Amino acid sequence: QVQLQESGPGLVKPSQTLSLTCTVSGGSITAVNHGWSWIRQPPGKGLEWMGAIRDTGETYYSPAFKPLINISSDTSRNQFTLHLNSVTPEDTAVYYCVGGSWSQGGMDYWGKGTLVTVSN
């Protein structure tokens, strides 16, 4: 069974970079036709898809987050990482790492989510 686990700081100061890592177990991030995304949910708001990295290493980003977002992967550790630059308090949210079959939407597996607060 594929499991995803987010890790990273729960508090980030404004203007700094938010970095979160997702560790995947029970499956490989290089599995053919798989994609791995970051999705967030600000307090009182809906889910926002931020971007994804495919098994091939290709990245896709929501226009709403360009050019501040970067997603990378470490295949040796079976992890993928989100970097969001120049954060503001509006970036406070629960961040989820998500993965699955790319051709079927890539959202078969979800991490539990981690709250990141942007504040001084």
MIKEFI-927682 format. One record per atom (N, C-alpha, C, CB): residue number from 1; atom name; x, y, z. Coordinates in nm, 3 decimals. Glycine has a CB too. Layout:
<nodes>
+-----+------+---------+---------+---------+
!  nr ! atom !       x !       y !       z !
+-----+------+---------+---------+---------+
! NUM !   CA !       X !       Y !       Z !
...
+-----+------+---------+---------+---------+
</nodes>
This chain:
<nodes>
+-----+------+---------+---------+---------+
!  nr ! atom !       x !       y !       z !
+-----+------+---------+---------+---------+
!   1 !    N !   0.084 !  -0.118 !   0.000 !
!   1 !   CA !   0.000 !   0.000 !   0.000 !
!   1 !    C !   0.089 !   0.124 !   0.000 !
!   1 !   CB !  -0.096 !   0.000 !   0.122 !
!   2 !    N !   0.060 !   0.215 !  -0.091 !
!   2 !   CA !   0.140 !   0.336 !  -0.101 !
!   2 !    C !   0.100 !   0.434 !   0.009 !
!   2 !   CB !   0.123 !   0.401 !  -0.241 !
!   3 !    N !   0.201 !   0.486 !   0.078 !
!   3 !   CA !   0.177 !   0.585 !   0.183 !
!   3 !    C !   0.265 !   0.706 !   0.159 !
!   3 !   CB !   0.204 !   0.525 !   0.323 !
!   4 !    N !   0.210 !   0.823 !   0.190 !
!   4 !   CA !   0.283 !   0.947 !   0.174 !
!   4 !    C !   0.288 !   1.019 !   0.308 !
!   4 !   CB !   0.217 !   1.037 !   0.065 !
!   5 !    N !   0.402 !   1.081 !   0.337 !
!   5 !   CA !   0.419 !   1.152 !   0.464 !
!   5 !    C !   0.490 !   1.284 !   0.440 !
!   5 !   CB !   0.497 !   1.065 !   0.565 !
!   6 !    N !   0.422 !   1.392 !   0.477 !
!   6 !   CA !   0.482 !   1.525 !   0.465 !
!   6 !    C !   0.573 !   1.554 !   0.584 !
!   6 !   CB !   0.373 !   1.634 !   0.453 !
!   7 !    N !   0.679 !   1.630 !   0.561 !
!   7 !   CA !   0.766 !   1.674 !   0.671 !
!   7 !    C !   0.822 !   1.812 !   0.638 !
!   7 !   CB !   0.880 !   1.572 !   0.696 !
!   8 !    N !   0.846 !   1.888 !   0.743 !
!   8 !   CA !   0.899 !   2.022 !   0.726 !
!   8 !    C !   0.857 !   2.111 !   0.840 !
!   8 !   CB !   0.854 !   2.082 !   0.594 !
!   9 !    N !   0.906 !   2.234 !   0.842 !
!   9 !   CA !   0.873 !   2.325 !   0.952 !
!   9 !    C !   0.727 !   2.366 !   0.951 !
!   9 !   CB !   0.961 !   2.448 !   0.946 !
!  10 !    N !   0.672 !   2.383 !   1.069 !
!  10 !   CA !   0.534 !   2.425 !   1.081 !
!  10 !    C !   0.519 !   2.576 !   1.086 !
!  10 !   CB !   0.473 !   2.365 !   1.203 !
!  11 !    N !   0.629 !   2.647 !   1.097 !
!  11 !   CA !   0.625 !   2.792 !   1.106 !
!  11 !    C !   0.734 !   2.851 !   1.017 !
!  11 !   CB !   0.642 !   2.840 !   1.254 !
!  12 !    N !   0.694 !   2.942 !   0.931 !
!  12 !   CA !   0.786 !   3.009 !   0.840 !
!  12 !    C !   0.762 !   3.159 !   0.850 !
!  12 !   CB !   0.768 !   2.959 !   0.692 !
!  13 !    N !   0.868 !   3.237 !   0.846 !
!  13 !   CA !   0.853 !   3.382 !   0.853 !
!  13 !    C !   0.820 !   3.440 !   0.715 !
!  13 !   CB !   0.981 !   3.448 !   0.909 !
!  14 !    N !   0.747 !   3.548 !   0.713 !
!  14 !   CA !   0.719 !   3.614 !   0.584 !
!  14 !    C !   0.846 !   3.647 !   0.509 !
!  14 !   CB !   0.637 !   3.742 !   0.605 !
!  15 !    N !   0.840 !   3.634 !   0.378 !
!  15 !   CA !   0.948 !   3.658 !   0.282 !
!  15 !    C !   1.047 !   3.542 !   0.272 !
!  15 !   CB !   1.023 !   3.784 !   0.320 !
!  16 !    N !   1.036 !   3.445 !   0.361 !
!  16 !   CA !   1.126 !   3.330 !   0.355 !
!  16 !    C !   1.071 !   3.224 !   0.260 !
!  16 !   CB !   1.147 !   3.271 !   0.495 !
!  17 !    N !   1.146 !   3.114 !   0.247 !
!  17 !   CA !   1.105 !   3.003 !   0.160 !
!  17 !    C !   1.045 !   2.891 !   0.242 !
!  17 !   CB !   1.225 !   2.951 !   0.079 !
!  18 !    N !   0.929 !   2.847 !   0.200 !
!  18 !   CA !   0.861 !   2.732 !   0.261 !
!  18 !    C !   0.910 !   2.607 !   0.188 !
!  18 !   CB !   0.704 !   2.746 !   0.252 !
!  19 !    N !   0.961 !   2.512 !   0.264 !
!  19 !   CA !   1.009 !   2.387 !   0.204 !
!  19 !    C !   0.947 !   2.268 !   0.277 !
!  19 !   CB !   1.165 !   2.379 !   0.211 !
!  20 !    N !   0.884 !   2.181 !   0.200 !
!  20 !   CA !   0.824 !   2.061 !   0.253 !
!  20 !    C !   0.868 !   1.941 !   0.170 !
!  20 !   CB !   0.670 !   2.072 !   0.255 !
!  21 !    N !   0.891 !   1.831 !   0.238 !
!  21 !   CA !   0.930 !   1.708 !   0.170 !
!  21 !    C !   0.824 !   1.601 !   0.192 !
!  21 !   CB !   1.067 !   1.658 !   0.222 !
!  22 !    N !   0.798 !   1.525 !   0.087 !
!  22 !   CA !   0.707 !   1.413 !   0.095 !
!  22 !    C !   0.784 !   1.284 !   0.075 !
!  22 !   CB !   0.594 !   1.427 !  -0.009 !
!  23 !    N !   0.776 !   1.195 !   0.172 !
!  23 !   CA !   0.841 !   1.064 !   0.161 !
!  23 !    C !   0.737 !   0.961 !   0.122 !
!  23 !   CB !   0.911 !   1.025 !   0.294 !
!  24 !    N !   0.766 !   0.889 !   0.016 !
!  24 !   CA !   0.673 !   0.790 !  -0.037 !
!  24 !    C !   0.722 !   0.651 !   0.002 !
!  24 !   CB !   0.660 !   0.802 !  -0.192 !
!  25 !    N !   0.634 !   0.570 !   0.056 !
!  25 !   CA !   0.666 !   0.431 !   0.089 !
!  25 !    C !   0.563 !   0.339 !   0.026 !
!  25 !   CB !   0.671 !   0.410 !   0.243 !
!  26 !    N !   0.605 !   0.216 !  -0.001 !
!  26 !   CA !   0.515 !   0.119 !  -0.060 !
!  26 !    C !   0.501 !   0.132 !  -0.210 !
!  26 !   CB !   0.381 !   0.131 !   0.002 !
!  27 !    N !   0.578 !   0.221 !  -0.268 !
!  27 !   CA !   0.575 !   0.243 !  -0.412 !
!  27 !    C !   0.688 !   0.335 !  -0.452 !
!  27 !   CB !   0.440 !   0.301 !  -0.457 !
!  28 !    N !   0.718 !   0.342 !  -0.580 !
!  28 !   CA !   0.828 !   0.423 !  -0.628 !
!  28 !    C !   0.777 !   0.548 !  -0.699 !
!  28 !   CB !   0.916 !   0.341 !  -0.723 !
!  29 !    N !   0.846 !   0.660 !  -0.675 !
!  29 !   CA !   0.807 !   0.784 !  -0.743 !
!  29 !    C !   0.842 !   0.780 !  -0.891 !
!  29 !   CB !   0.874 !   0.905 !  -0.677 !
!  30 !    N !   0.921 !   0.679 !  -0.931 !
!  30 !   CA !   0.953 !   0.664 !  -1.073 !
!  30 !    C !   0.865 !   0.560 !  -1.141 !
!  30 !   CB !   1.099 !   0.625 !  -1.089 !
!  31 !    N !   0.762 !   0.512 !  -1.069 !
!  31 !   CA !   0.669 !   0.418 !  -1.131 !
!  31 !    C !   0.610 !   0.481 !  -1.258 !
!  31 !   CB !   0.555 !   0.378 !  -1.032 !
!  32 !    N !   0.604 !   0.402 !  -1.363 !
!  32 !   CA !   0.559 !   0.454 !  -1.492 !
!  32 !    C !   0.418 !   0.512 !  -1.482 !
!  32 !   CB !   0.562 !   0.344 !  -1.598 !
!  33 !    N !   0.402 !   0.628 !  -1.546 !
!  33 !   CA !   0.271 !   0.695 !  -1.554 !
!  33 !    C !   0.219 !   0.738 !  -1.416 !
!  33 !   CB !   0.169 !   0.602 !  -1.619 !
!  34 !    N !   0.311 !   0.776 !  -1.329 !
!  34 !   CA !   0.269 !   0.828 !  -1.199 !
!  34 !    C !   0.311 !   0.973 !  -1.183 !
!  34 !   CB !   0.328 !   0.743 !  -1.085 !
!  35 !    N !   0.231 !   1.047 !  -1.111 !
!  35 !   CA !   0.260 !   1.187 !  -1.083 !
!  35 !    C !   0.244 !   1.215 !  -0.936 !
!  35 !   CB !   0.169 !   1.277 !  -1.164 !
!  36 !    N !   0.314 !   1.319 !  -0.890 !
!  36 !   CA !   0.320 !   1.349 !  -0.747 !
!  36 !    C !   0.300 !   1.499 !  -0.730 !
!  36 !   CB !   0.456 !   1.303 !  -0.684 !
!  37 !    N !   0.197 !   1.533 !  -0.657 !
!  37 !   CA !   0.154 !   1.673 !  -0.650 !
!  37 !    C !   0.161 !   1.729 !  -0.509 !
!  37 !   CB !   0.014 !   1.687 !  -0.702 !
!  38 !    N !   0.155 !   1.860 !  -0.504 !
!  38 !   CA !   0.133 !   1.932 !  -0.380 !
!  38 !    C !   0.001 !   2.008 !  -0.393 !
!  38 !   CB !   0.252 !   2.030 !  -0.347 !
!  39 !    N !  -0.082 !   1.992 !  -0.291 !
!  39 !   CA !  -0.212 !   2.057 !  -0.284 !
!  39 !    C !  -0.222 !   2.122 !  -0.147 !
!  39 !   CB !  -0.330 !   1.956 !  -0.308 !
!  40 !    N !  -0.282 !   2.240 !  -0.141 !
!  40 !   CA !  -0.294 !   2.305 !  -0.011 !
!  40 !    C !  -0.437 !   2.351 !   0.014 !
!  40 !   CB !  -0.199 !   2.424 !   0.000 !
!  41 !    N !  -0.468 !   2.375 !   0.141 !
!  41 !   CA !  -0.600 !   2.424 !   0.179 !
!  41 !    C !  -0.584 !   2.533 !   0.284 !
!  41 !   CB !  -0.689 !   2.309 !   0.231 !
!  42 !    N !  -0.597 !   2.658 !   0.245 !
!  42 !   CA !  -0.593 !   2.768 !   0.343 !
!  42 !    C !  -0.713 !   2.759 !   0.437 !
!  42 !   CB !  -0.590 !   2.906 !   0.271 !
!  43 !    N !  -0.702 !   2.816 !   0.555 !
!  43 !   CA !  -0.814 !   2.811 !   0.651 !
!  43 !    C !  -0.942 !   2.868 !   0.591 !
!  43 !   CB !  -0.778 !   2.889 !   0.777 !
!  44 !    N !  -1.049 !   2.790 !   0.598 !
!  44 !   CA !  -1.178 !   2.836 !   0.550 !
!  44 !    C !  -1.194 !   2.839 !   0.401 !
!  44 !   CB !  -1.204 !   2.968 !   0.602 !
!  45 !    N !  -1.096 !   2.785 !   0.327 !
!  45 !   CA !  -1.103 !   2.788 !   0.182 !
!  45 !    C !  -1.093 !   2.646 !   0.124 !
!  45 !   CB !  -0.992 !   2.877 !   0.125 !
!  46 !    N !  -1.106 !   2.638 !  -0.008 !
!  46 !   CA !  -1.101 !   2.509 !  -0.073 !
!  46 !    C !  -0.961 !   2.462 !  -0.104 !
!  46 !   CB !  -1.181 !   2.513 !  -0.198 !
!  47 !    N !  -0.952 !   2.345 !  -0.164 !
!  47 !   CA !  -0.824 !   2.288 !  -0.201 !
!  47 !    C !  -0.766 !   2.361 !  -0.323 !
!  47 !   CB !  -0.838 !   2.138 !  -0.230 !
!  48 !    N !  -0.635 !   2.380 !  -0.322 !
!  48 !   CA !  -0.565 !   2.444 !  -0.433 !
!  48 !    C !  -0.454 !   2.352 !  -0.482 !
!  48 !   CB !  -0.507 !   2.584 !  -0.391 !
!  49 !    N !  -0.462 !   2.312 !  -0.608 !
!  49 !   CA !  -0.353 !   2.234 !  -0.666 !
!  49 !    C !  -0.239 !   2.330 !  -0.699 !
!  49 !   CB !  -0.399 !   2.155 !  -0.792 !
!  50 !    N !  -0.119 !   2.297 !  -0.650 !
!  50 !   CA !  -0.006 !   2.389 !  -0.667 !
!  50 !    C !   0.084 !   2.348 !  -0.782 !
!  50 !   CB !   0.075 !   2.395 !  -0.538 !
!  51 !    N !   0.110 !   2.218 !  -0.793 !
!  51 !   CA !   0.200 !   2.171 !  -0.896 !
!  51 !    C !   0.229 !   2.024 !  -0.878 !
!  51 !   CB !   0.328 !   2.251 !  -0.897 !
!  52 !    N !   0.304 !   1.969 !  -0.974 !
!  52 !   CA !   0.332 !   1.826 !  -0.972 !
!  52 !    C !   0.464 !   1.796 !  -1.041 !
!  52 !   CB !   0.219 !   1.748 !  -1.039 !
!  53 !    N !   0.516 !   1.680 !  -1.009 !
!  53 !   CA !   0.633 !   1.626 !  -1.078 !
!  53 !    C !   0.598 !   1.485 !  -1.120 !
!  53 !   CB !   0.762 !   1.630 !  -0.988 !
!  54 !    N !   0.631 !   1.453 !  -1.245 !
!  54 !   CA !   0.598 !   1.321 !  -1.298 !
!  54 !    C !   0.710 !   1.222 !  -1.276 !
!  54 !   CB !   0.566 !   1.330 !  -1.445 !
!  55 !    N !   0.681 !   1.097 !  -1.302 !
!  55 !   CA !   0.781 !   0.990 !  -1.296 !
!  55 !    C !   0.899 !   1.020 !  -1.387 !
!  55 !   CB !   0.719 !   0.855 !  -1.334 !
!  56 !    N !   0.875 !   1.094 !  -1.493 !
!  56 !   CA !   0.980 !   1.129 !  -1.589 !
!  56 !    C !   1.067 !   1.245 !  -1.542 !
!  56 !   CB !   0.918 !   1.164 !  -1.722 !
!  57 !    N !   1.023 !   1.313 !  -1.436 !
!  57 !   CA !   1.094 !   1.432 !  -1.389 !
!  57 !    C !   1.035 !   1.562 !  -1.439 !
!  57 !   CB !   1.236 !   1.423 !  -1.429 !
!  58 !    N !   0.940 !   1.554 !  -1.533 !
!  58 !   CA !   0.876 !   1.677 !  -1.581 !
!  58 !    C !   0.795 !   1.740 !  -1.469 !
!  58 !   CB !   0.787 !   1.647 !  -1.703 !
!  59 !    N !   0.794 !   1.872 !  -1.467 !
!  59 !   CA !   0.719 !   1.945 !  -1.366 !
!  59 !    C !   0.608 !   2.028 !  -1.430 !
!  59 !   CB !   0.812 !   2.035 !  -1.285 !
!  60 !    N !   0.503 !   2.044 !  -1.355 !
!  60 !   CA !   0.387 !   2.121 !  -1.398 !
!  60 !    C !   0.345 !   2.209 !  -1.281 !
!  60 !   CB !   0.270 !   2.028 !  -1.445 !
!  61 !    N !   0.320 !   2.337 !  -1.308 !
!  61 !   CA !   0.286 !   2.429 !  -1.201 !
!  61 !    C !   0.158 !   2.505 !  -1.233 !
!  61 !   CB !   0.401 !   2.526 !  -1.175 !
!  62 !    N !   0.080 !   2.529 !  -1.129 !
!  62 !   CA !  -0.036 !   2.616 !  -1.145 !
!  62 !    C !   0.012 !   2.758 !  -1.172 !
!  62 !   CB !  -0.127 !   2.611 !  -1.019 !
!  63 !    N !  -0.049 !   2.826 !  -1.269 !
!  63 !   CA !  -0.011 !   2.966 !  -1.295 !
!  63 !    C !  -0.022 !   3.054 !  -1.170 !
!  63 !   CB !  -0.098 !   3.023 !  -1.405 !
!  64 !    N !  -0.108 !   3.015 !  -1.078 !
!  64 !   CA !  -0.128 !   3.096 !  -0.958 !
!  64 !    C !  -0.004 !   3.102 !  -0.870 !
!  64 !   CB !  -0.244 !   3.042 !  -0.877 !
!  65 !    N !   0.088 !   3.009 !  -0.890 !
!  65 !   CA !   0.204 !   3.002 !  -0.802 !
!  65 !    C !   0.336 !   3.034 !  -0.874 !
!  65 !   CB !   0.213 !   2.865 !  -0.738 !
!  66 !    N !   0.331 !   3.046 !  -1.006 !
!  66 !   CA !   0.451 !   3.084 !  -1.078 !
!  66 !    C !   0.484 !   3.229 !  -1.050 !
!  66 !   CB !   0.435 !   3.061 !  -1.228 !
!  67 !    N !   0.607 !   3.271 !  -1.045 !
!  67 !   CA !   0.730 !   3.191 !  -1.057 !
!  67 !    C !   0.792 !   3.152 !  -0.924 !
!  67 !   CB !   0.830 !   3.266 !  -1.138 !
!  68 !    N !   0.710 !   3.152 !  -0.820 !
!  68 !   CA !   0.765 !   3.132 !  -0.685 !
!  68 !    C !   0.780 !   2.986 !  -0.645 !
!  68 !   CB !   0.677 !   3.201 !  -0.585 !
!  69 !    N !   0.724 !   2.894 !  -0.724 !
!  69 !   CA !   0.719 !   2.755 !  -0.684 !
!  69 !    C !   0.823 !   2.672 !  -0.759 !
!  69 !   CB !   0.579 !   2.698 !  -0.709 !
!  70 !    N !   0.875 !   2.572 !  -0.687 !
!  70 !   CA !   0.961 !   2.472 !  -0.748 !
!  70 !    C !   0.937 !   2.338 !  -0.682 !
!  70 !   CB !   1.110 !   2.513 !  -0.736 !
!  71 !    N !   0.923 !   2.234 !  -0.763 !
!  71 !   CA !   0.908 !   2.098 !  -0.711 !
!  71 !    C !   1.019 !   2.013 !  -0.769 !
!  71 !   CB !   0.767 !   2.038 !  -0.747 !
!  72 !    N !   1.086 !   1.941 !  -0.682 !
!  72 !   CA !   1.196 !   1.855 !  -0.724 !
!  72 !    C !   1.179 !   1.718 !  -0.661 !
!  72 !   CB !   1.334 !   1.916 !  -0.686 !
!  73 !    N !   1.259 !   1.623 !  -0.707 !
!  73 !   CA !   1.250 !   1.488 !  -0.652 !
!  73 !    C !   1.389 !   1.433 !  -0.626 !
!  73 !   CB !   1.173 !   1.396 !  -0.745 !
!  74 !    N !   1.394 !   1.341 !  -0.533 !
!  74 !   CA !   1.516 !   1.267 !  -0.501 !
!  74 !    C !   1.481 !   1.120 !  -0.512 !
!  74 !   CB !   1.572 !   1.303 !  -0.357 !
!  75 !    N !   1.514 !   1.061 !  -0.626 !
!  75 !   CA !   1.472 !   0.923 !  -0.650 !
!  75 !    C !   1.543 !   0.826 !  -0.557 !
!  75 !   CB !   1.498 !   0.884 !  -0.795 !
!  76 !    N !   1.663 !   0.861 !  -0.513 !
!  76 !   CA !   1.739 !   0.770 !  -0.423 !
!  76 !    C !   1.671 !   0.760 !  -0.286 !
!  76 !   CB !   1.885 !   0.820 !  -0.407 !
!  77 !    N !   1.599 !   0.866 !  -0.249 !
!  77 !   CA !   1.528 !   0.865 !  -0.120 !
!  77 !    C !   1.378 !   0.845 !  -0.138 !
!  77 !   CB !   1.554 !   0.996 !  -0.046 !
!  78 !    N !   1.334 !   0.838 !  -0.262 !
!  78 !   CA !   1.191 !   0.823 !  -0.291 !
!  78 !    C !   1.111 !   0.937 !  -0.229 !
!  78 !   CB !   1.140 !   0.687 !  -0.238 !
!  79 !    N !   1.160 !   1.058 !  -0.252 !
!  79 !   CA !   1.099 !   1.177 !  -0.195 !
!  79 !    C !   1.079 !   1.283 !  -0.305 !
!  79 !   CB !   1.185 !   1.233 !  -0.080 !
!  80 !    N !   0.981 !   1.370 !  -0.282 !
!  80 !   CA !   0.971 !   1.489 !  -0.365 !
!  80 !    C !   0.946 !   1.609 !  -0.273 !
!  80 !   CB !   0.857 !   1.475 !  -0.471 !
!  81 !    N !   0.993 !   1.724 !  -0.317 !
!  81 !   CA !   1.001 !   1.841 !  -0.230 !
!  81 !    C !   0.938 !   1.963 !  -0.295 !
!  81 !   CB !   1.147 !   1.870 !  -0.193 !
!  82 !    N !   0.869 !   2.039 !  -0.211 !
!  82 !   CA !   0.808 !   2.166 !  -0.252 !
!  82 !    C !   0.890 !   2.280 !  -0.196 !
!  82 !   CB !   0.661 !   2.175 !  -0.205 !
!  83 !    N !   0.920 !   2.376 !  -0.280 !
!  83 !   CA !   0.978 !   2.502 !  -0.236 !
!  83 !    C !   0.887 !   2.614 !  -0.283 !
!  83 !   CB !   1.124 !   2.521 !  -0.289 !
!  84 !    N !   0.844 !   2.699 !  -0.191 !
!  84 !   CA !   0.761 !   2.814 !  -0.225 !
!  84 !    C !   0.831 !   2.937 !  -0.169 !
!  84 !   CB !   0.613 !   2.800 !  -0.167 !
!  85 !    N !   0.874 !   3.024 !  -0.258 !
!  85 !   CA !   0.955 !   3.139 !  -0.220 !
!  85 !    C !   0.869 !   3.259 !  -0.180 !
!  85 !   CB !   1.047 !   3.178 !  -0.334 !
!  86 !    N !   0.933 !   3.347 !  -0.104 !
!  86 !   CA !   0.873 !   3.477 !  -0.069 !
!  86 !    C !   0.731 !   3.463 !  -0.014 !
!  86 !   CB !   0.872 !   3.568 !  -0.191 !
!  87 !    N !   0.716 !   3.379 !   0.086 !
!  87 !   CA !   0.582 !   3.352 !   0.138 !
!  87 !    C !   0.527 !   3.472 !   0.214 !
!  87 !   CB !   0.584 !   3.229 !   0.229 !
!  88 !    N !   0.395 !   3.477 !   0.219 !
!  88 !   CA !   0.322 !   3.578 !   0.295 !
!  88 !    C !   0.225 !   3.506 !   0.389 !
!  88 !   CB !   0.246 !   3.678 !   0.200 !
!  89 !    N !   0.162 !   3.577 !   0.481 !
!  89 !   CA !   0.064 !   3.511 !   0.570 !
!  89 !    C !  -0.048 !   3.441 !   0.492 !
!  89 !   CB !   0.004 !   3.613 !   0.665 !
!  90 !    N !  -0.076 !   3.485 !   0.370 !
!  90 !   CA !  -0.178 !   3.420 !   0.289 !
!  90 !    C !  -0.138 !   3.279 !   0.244 !
!  90 !   CB !  -0.209 !   3.505 !   0.167 !
!  91 !    N !  -0.013 !   3.244 !   0.262 !
!  91 !   CA !   0.033 !   3.108 !   0.231 !
!  91 !    C !   0.014 !   3.013 !   0.348 !
!  91 !   CB !   0.179 !   3.111 !   0.190 !
!  92 !    N !  -0.041 !   3.061 !   0.457 !
!  92 !   CA !  -0.075 !   2.974 !   0.570 !
!  92 !    C !  -0.182 !   2.875 !   0.525 !
!  92 !   CB !  -0.123 !   3.056 !   0.693 !
!  93 !    N !  -0.154 !   2.746 !   0.542 !
!  93 !   CA !  -0.246 !   2.643 !   0.491 !
!  93 !    C !  -0.203 !   2.507 !   0.541 !
!  93 !   CB !  -0.251 !   2.645 !   0.336 !
!  94 !    N !  -0.293 !   2.411 !   0.524 !
!  94 !   CA !  -0.256 !   2.270 !   0.538 !
!  94 !    C !  -0.206 !   2.225 !   0.401 !
!  94 !   CB !  -0.377 !   2.181 !   0.590 !
!  95 !    N !  -0.087 !   2.172 !   0.397 !
!  95 !   CA !  -0.025 !   2.128 !   0.273 !
!  95 !    C !  -0.028 !   1.975 !   0.267 !
!  95 !   CB !   0.120 !   2.180 !   0.262 !
!  96 !    N !  -0.076 !   1.925 !   0.153 !
!  96 !   CA !  -0.085 !   1.781 !   0.131 !
!  96 !    C !   0.005 !   1.740 !   0.015 !
!  96 !   CB !  -0.231 !   1.740 !   0.103 !
!  97 !    N !   0.071 !   1.627 !   0.031 !
!  97 !   CA !   0.134 !   1.564 !  -0.085 !
!  97 !    C !   0.043 !   1.452 !  -0.132 !
!  97 !   CB !   0.278 !   1.510 !  -0.050 !
!  98 !    N !   0.035 !   1.440 !  -0.262 !
!  98 !   CA !  -0.064 !   1.355 !  -0.327 !
!  98 !    C !   0.003 !   1.284 !  -0.444 !
!  98 !   CB !  -0.188 !   1.437 !  -0.374 !
!  99 !    N !  -0.039 !   1.162 !  -0.472 !
!  99 !   CA !   0.018 !   1.093 !  -0.587 !
!  99 !    C !  -0.075 !   0.990 !  -0.644 !
!  99 !   CB !   0.147 !   1.028 !  -0.548 !
! 100 !    N !  -0.034 !   0.940 !  -0.760 !
! 100 !   CA !  -0.116 !   0.837 !  -0.823 !
! 100 !    C !  -0.096 !   0.829 !  -0.973 !
! 100 !   CB !  -0.260 !   0.860 !  -0.793 !
! 101 !    N !  -0.187 !   0.758 !  -1.037 !
! 101 !   CA !  -0.182 !   0.741 !  -1.181 !
! 101 !    C !  -0.201 !   0.874 !  -1.251 !
! 101 !   CB !  -0.287 !   0.640 !  -1.227 !
! 102 !    N !  -0.103 !   0.914 !  -1.329 !
! 102 !   CA !  -0.109 !   1.046 !  -1.394 !
! 102 !    C !  -0.225 !   1.054 !  -1.491 !
! 102 !   CB !   0.022 !   1.075 !  -1.466 !
! 103 !    N !  -0.247 !   0.946 !  -1.565 !
! 103 !   CA !  -0.353 !   0.948 !  -1.666 !
! 103 !    C !  -0.492 !   0.947 !  -1.603 !
! 103 !   CB !  -0.338 !   0.830 !  -1.760 !
! 104 !    N !  -0.498 !   0.918 !  -1.474 !
! 104 !   CA !  -0.627 !   0.918 !  -1.405 !
! 104 !    C !  -0.636 !   1.027 !  -1.299 !
! 104 !   CB !  -0.651 !   0.783 !  -1.339 !
! 105 !    N !  -0.555 !   1.129 !  -1.316 !
! 105 !   CA !  -0.566 !   1.245 !  -1.229 !
! 105 !    C !  -0.461 !   1.256 !  -1.121 !
! 105 !   CB !  -0.696 !   1.245 !  -1.165 !
! 106 !    N !  -0.389 !   1.147 !  -1.093 !
! 106 !   CA !  -0.277 !   1.152 !  -1.001 !
! 106 !    C !  -0.309 !   1.177 !  -0.857 !
! 106 !   CB !  -0.185 !   1.253 !  -1.044 !
! 107 !    N !  -0.431 !   1.140 !  -0.813 !
! 107 !   CA !  -0.470 !   1.169 !  -0.675 !
! 107 !    C !  -0.523 !   1.046 !  -0.604 !
! 107 !   CB !  -0.575 !   1.278 !  -0.673 !
! 108 !    N !  -0.456 !   0.933 !  -0.626 !
! 108 !   CA !  -0.500 !   0.810 !  -0.561 !
! 108 !    C !  -0.456 !   0.802 !  -0.415 !
! 108 !   CB !  -0.446 !   0.690 !  -0.635 !
! 109 !    N !  -0.343 !   0.863 !  -0.387 !
! 109 !   CA !  -0.285 !   0.852 !  -0.253 !
! 109 !    C !  -0.263 !   0.992 !  -0.196 !
! 109 !   CB !  -0.151 !   0.773 !  -0.256 !
! 110 !    N !  -0.299 !   1.008 !  -0.066 !
! 110 !   CA !  -0.287 !   1.136 !   0.000 !
! 110 !    C !  -0.210 !   1.122 !   0.130 !
! 110 !   CB !  -0.424 !   1.196 !   0.026 !
! 111 !    N !  -0.121 !   1.219 !   0.157 !
! 111 !   CA !  -0.064 !   1.230 !   0.289 !
! 111 !    C !  -0.167 !   1.285 !   0.385 !
! 111 !   CB !   0.061 !   1.319 !   0.286 !
! 112 !    N !  -0.134 !   1.285 !   0.513 !
! 112 !   CA !  -0.228 !   1.333 !   0.614 !
! 112 !    C !  -0.238 !   1.485 !   0.616 !
! 112 !   CB !  -0.188 !   1.283 !   0.751 !
! 113 !    N !  -0.138 !   1.550 !   0.557 !
! 113 !   CA !  -0.136 !   1.695 !   0.555 !
! 113 !    C !  -0.057 !   1.752 !   0.673 !
! 113 !   CB !  -0.277 !   1.749 !   0.557 !
! 114 !    N !   0.002 !   1.867 !   0.649 !
! 114 !   CA !   0.077 !   1.934 !   0.754 !
! 114 !    C !   0.045 !   2.083 !   0.751 !
! 114 !   CB !   0.230 !   1.910 !   0.738 !
! 115 !    N !   0.019 !   2.139 !   0.868 !
! 115 !   CA !  -0.014 !   2.282 !   0.876 !
! 115 !    C !   0.114 !   2.363 !   0.875 !
! 115 !   CB !  -0.098 !   2.313 !   1.004 !
! 116 !    N !   0.121 !   2.459 !   0.785 !
! 116 !   CA !   0.231 !   2.554 !   0.782 !
! 116 !    C !   0.173 !   2.693 !   0.806 !
! 116 !   CB !   0.310 !   2.548 !   0.647 !
! 117 !    N !   0.224 !   2.759 !   0.906 !
! 117 !   CA !   0.181 !   2.895 !   0.939 !
! 117 !    C !   0.291 !   2.992 !   0.901 !
! 117 !   CB !   0.147 !   2.908 !   1.090 !
! 118 !    N !   0.253 !   3.097 !   0.830 !
! 118 !   CA !   0.348 !   3.202 !   0.792 !
! 118 !    C !   0.323 !   3.321 !   0.883 !
! 118 !   CB !   0.335 !   3.241 !   0.641 !
! 119 !    N !   0.419 !   3.347 !   0.969 !
! 119 !   CA !   0.400 !   3.454 !   1.068 !
! 119 !    C !   0.534 !   3.490 !   1.129 !
! 119 !   CB !   0.301 !   3.412 !   1.178 !
! 120 !    N !   0.541 !   3.613 !   1.178 !
! 120 !   CA !   0.658 !   3.655 !   1.255 !
! 120 !    C !   0.648 !   3.605 !   1.398 !
! 120 !   CB !   0.673 !   3.807 !   1.253 !
+-----+------+---------+---------+---------+
</nodes>
